[in-house]
Amino acid sequence: MSYRVELSSSARAACRSAWCKTADEKIQKGELRLGVFVSIGEHQAYQWRHWNCVTPQVIDNIKKSLENLPDDLDGYSDLAPEFQKTVVDTLEAGHISDDLFKGDVSLNRLGAKKPRKPRAKKTESEEISEKSEKPKREEESAVATTTADTVAKPAKEPKVKRVADEDADANGKRKRVEPTEETGNGTSVKRGRGRPKKDGSVSSASDKPKKPKEPASKAESADGVKRGRGRPRKPESEKPQRDPNTPKRGRGRPRKTDADPTKPPKPKQTPDGEKRARGRPKKTAVETE
């Protein structure tokens, strides 16, 4: 840990001593101050305090960390002779002089501790009230212990071991018992699943209508032939008969024939013998005599 002593260059730094913190007092410009270089995480900076706020414990730490005093103290050589004398006198004495120390003078010695405040004496009324409340507290604690002992915890039921049942199978599992209902004749009938009938009659499993068996595969028809995908083919008898002499029509739109008997042929040339251009014919100027 490094230490530095210098004159304050501005009045922005706050003093780190406890009494200056409570008073929110800052180090004024030109005052002698001591800085302790600390690193908190990635940040490194000096923590400053007034020279008259330096405690004997801090001076003892400076003597232990620096061998050649006061030359090894950073900033000592830049001070004026009067401030150098103040620093040397403080280091030799081990504490700030009592008339300049800003803190509690009783703590301005090495190893001095802050005395504890004496406990305030109780008044007569407070002592009488405590004596009257003490037996009440003892009675309440005694009642609480007796009630806790008298209230017994509910006894746990003993665990009953399972006995081999006659209806159990080889693996030890019980067989399922089907629900039955008694009829008026004194006989029991196996009750079917679901809600009972409204007329009051007992429904049994045998009274239920049996569903017709579905074919083994939905893709198979009634004849047992496997049906392929898509629309079924029409039988040959329903297909229209085609004339063998007519040519087979191809796919797509039919081609336009060169000569259509229903429409007159379009003239490709003008009456003068010139080739007609595409589009609307141009208007010619009418000659006037």
Protein Blocks (a to p, Z undefined) as FASTA:
>chain_A
ZZdddddfbfkbccfbfklmmnopacdehiacddddddehjbccdddddfklpcfklmmm
mmmmpmbdcklpghklmpcfklmmmmmmmmmnopacfklpmbdfklmcghiacddddddd
ddfklmmmmmmmmmmmmmmmmmmmmmmmmmccddddddddddddfkbcfkopacdddddd
ddfkopacdddedjddfkopacdfklpccdddddfblkbcfkopacdehjddddfklpcc
ddfkbccddehjddddfbdfkbccddfbdfkopacdehjddddddddZZ
